[in-house]
Amino acid sequence: MVNCCKAIWALATNAFDRIIHEFCNNNRDDLFGGHGSKDAARRIRTLGDQLSWRIQKESLVYLA
């Protein structure tokens, strides 16, 4: 079973919109250029890791 509570919280609160928008603006060509590069996939994984870490950090503050 997958616990989606943290992801739902992040989406519902728009908590990380600034980070996501900055990422998309900084990587616009790789993400939206239609090339599907390996570099873009690596960057997306990095963003996912950063968001995961921040969600965990924020949820600990929220639950405290």
DALIN-V47827 format. One line per field, one symbol per residue. ss: DSSP state (~ for helix, > for strand, _ for the rest). phi: phi as a letter, one per 30 degrees, with the letter a starting at -180 (. if undefined). burial: + if it has 24 or more other C-alpha atoms within 12 Angstrom, else -. A space follows every 50 residues. Layout:
ss: ???
phi: ???
burial: ???
This chain:
ss: ____~~~~~~~~~___~~~~~~~~~~_~~~~~_____~~~~~~~~~~~~~ ~~~~~~~~~~~~~_
phi: .cccedddddddchdceeddddedddbedddcdidhdddddddddddedd dedddddddddddd
burial: -----+---+-----+------+--------------------------- +---+---------
